[in-house]
Amino acid sequence: MIRNVAGAVLALAGATAAVWSPFRAWYDGRHGRDYAIDELFTGITDAKADVIGSILAPFLFAALLTVLGVVLRSRLLVALAGVVVLGFTILWMVRVGQAEGQLTVGGDGTGLGDGVANALGGGVLLLLGALVMSGRSHASHRVDRAPRPTHPTPDGPPPESTPDAPSTQTYGQPDPYGQPDPYGQPEPYGQPEPQRPPEQADRAPDQPDQPPEQRQ
């Protein structure tokens, strides 16, 4: 939060300096608003440009990007505004150097004026503001899963066990209530079938026992 506020202050100060710079002297006492924006691509002339069509136009566009970047907390928009200001200022310096043959700085109002310094300083402040800003914070959204029911509910039996709900069923253990083991284990509580004596092995199961003297 503090970084965003500090970066916003630097960015707004840089945008203000950039917009104010065309109203100051740029070269030999000539203000920046007198240079037409198309002269930056075709060559510098002595013609006086309109305010809207002057070098002020890209600086106003940079100020608009700065305001949007501060409101949206977008470092990219603020940095783009700084690149626009520095780019047009450097392009103007190249064109003036080609027209004049050289660039000079004089203390008597000749050569480069304070308007150029304001434009360059404004562009640097915009880039510093973009670096200081922390941008938007992306909060991680955590989804908490509800625990699975482990007892029968009115809608039906509980769901099968999952890794989230460990199973309480033991495999391979006999059922203590005398139910057959579904996994094929012998029933410990069932009575084994009695073994018949050898002399009764050939007799039918439904024939009653008879005394030895009545047998034929």
Disulfide bonds with the S-S distance in Angstrom:
none
